[in-house]
Amino acid sequence: MPKHTFTPGATATARELQVGDLIYARHDHITKEPSAPVRIEKASTFPSAPGLVRFTVQSPYQRQMPWVIGPIRTDKTFTRAVPTAPGE
């Protein structure tokens, strides 16, 4: 069964993201293009710092251990990853 691929979509702030959203958390260091999409598995806030959030993410391609990104300012923008059908 072919894997889905992803293309860059609209941007969203960390404040707007929810569990299940697909985002690009990394960019290619040379081309600056989004790379390696991840799925948000959990979102947490910091009671002592309401302007910060952290996400537990996991690759949609692999079933490796999820990892945490953050703390992140809630106004930081991320590019959404839009799945494309196999063969497109």
N, C-alpha and C positions, 0 to 999 in steps of 0.2 A: 504494500500500500504506500503510495507516494506521500511524502511529508508536505504539509502546507508551507508556503513561503509567506513572507510578510513584506509590506511596503510601508513607507512612512505616511502617516496621516496627519491630522490636525494636532496642534499642541494643546496641552492642558496643564494647569498648575497642579502642584502636589495636593493642594486643598481640594481640587475637583476630582481627583482619582479615587477609585473604589476597588474593593476586592474583586478580582476577576478581570480587571482591565489589563490590556497588553500595552506595554510601553517599551521604548528603547532607553535603557539605563546607561548605555555606553555609546560612544562615537569613535569611529576610526581616527586614530591620532594623526594620520596624514591627510586624508580627504575630508575629515570632519563630518562625514556622512553617518547617520545612525546605523548601528550594527548591534547584533545580538539582542533580539527582543526577549523580554521577560514578562511573566504573568504575576500580578500582585496577588499574593496568597493571604496576607494579613496587613492591616494598617494600624499603627499605634500612635497615640499622641503622648506628649510629655506634660503631665499636670503642672509642673513647675515652669514650663516653657511653652505656652500655648501657640507660639509661632513656629513650632517645630513638629515634624512628624517623622516616623520611620516606617519603612515597608519591608516585609518579608517577601522575597520574590523567588521564582523558580523558572528555569528555562522551559519553554513549551516543547523543546526537542528532546530533552533528557529527563530522566527521573532521578536526578542527583539531589542531594540534600539542599533544601531551600537556604538562602542566605539573606542577611539583612543589609539594606542600604539606608544610610541615615546616621545621625539626625540630618534632616533636610528642612530648609525654610519652606513654609507653606506657599510662598509665592514663586518658588523655582518652577520653571516650565520643563515639561517632558514632551517628546514626540510620541504620539500614539502609534502602535504597530497594528496595521490592518491586514488580516489574513487574506490571502488570495487563493483561489481554488487551484489544486494541482493541475499543471499543464498550461497555466496562464502565463 
